[in-house]
Amino acid sequence: MSHTDFTNRYAIDPKTASRFSTEELRENFLLPPLFLAGRIQLHYTNYDRMIVGGAMPTSEALDLETIKPAGTDTLLARRELIAVNIGGAGIVVVDGEEFQAGTRDMVYAGMGASVTFRSVSAEQPAKFYLLSAPAHVRHPAKHIGISDAKRVDLGSQATSNERSIFQFIHPDGARTCQLVVGMTTLAEGSVWNTMPCHVHDRRMEAYLYFDLPEKARVVHLMGEPNETRHLIVKNEEAILSPGWSIHSGVGTSSYTFIWAMAGDNVDYTDVDLVAIEDLR
């Protein structure tokens, strides 16, 4: 019996999005719960063919299975994958090689690999945030810990955006075909991310917000710079961001989020900046 559920997320253009109601925005850009016990959730997007999902193994291991939208016998036949653990201690098995994955660790699996997810304890299960994009060459599997990331500290308490950015994929680290993944942690008392904001039409992006208290929320900003919209997001919810959209947010408390991109290049500086006074 399959343990995998999936949806096919069609691309939305900015003119259409500008006319959406709140419910329509949520249906098209906010993903359903990613972490369900004993299940893998996969959402195949038409934005640079990125797959965004979650795996939450408990007492039994979960094998990464293919889904119909991928059109291949195995999911990674023509794809690469990064799994980020935001839960309890876990193990990612790539082609028989075991990688220990503590909380906030990532594991990269290259094109053609078979992957299995396990939790060390069913009572404190791992929660693997899954990101996959088309690949053109096979790169070796690799564990990427927080200490392997390139750290950039930005912002200040005065502007409510003191934060640490951890670039897990960078030129001196693990190699990928097009996946770029990192993590941003807001300092206590800071609530703003990615403001001033930007767009990068050459790459889509996905945000996963976590480390939020139960009743806290993030107001995620999206849309064209002159036609912005917002979504109210709770803990462990993910947002899809097309290349034409800004991606920014402000929380009712501090939080952490994982950002992931796929598209034409892996250059972090390849963005089109938007001044705050130009936002509408």
C-alpha angles and dihedrals in degrees: 000000000000118000093193129098123186145179132198111231113203122212118259122206121222096249091056093044092053089064097048123117119228091264092050091050090052093047093053105035108022113074123222118251109306100195115066119156112261094001142101117217118198128182115193108206130197089219103103086325091279117167115210120188152128139240124199112181117188123171094344132052120250120220118211104246130194122251130212097251090059090061095208135108091241125029096236097042088113100007145077127219141206120195117196117194115217095163137057124324113305145173128227115199114203115186089334096312114119121222119190110224119193122185112303092014121128131210122200121209119189133219114301096017127138114224135197128184126211137174121222089216126023088206091058102030126192117248111209116197105208128211124176134173136172115281134201100193136025117252121189122266113259142181111228115195129189089257090058093057125098106245122214120181115206142167131023142246088251090066095035092240108098103149146153119228118204113198103200094178113052137139094268095047138051116344123233135173096234110328114116116183134174144151133233124201120196117218117240108281094022120107111165125094129188097359120169082046136206144194130224112194090188094066138038120218139205127202126203113192118203143149087064120141114247096260097036122102140192121223100217115201120212140154134075113322091251094041107041127178133182141217128200108229131190133200117310095007123135131215129204115221119194119214092257094056134088115233116205139123151181126217137208085231137008117286145163128246137188117220123197132181139190129180143079102346146358098233109131092201094056096104138119107232121222120206115226091236090058094058118107 
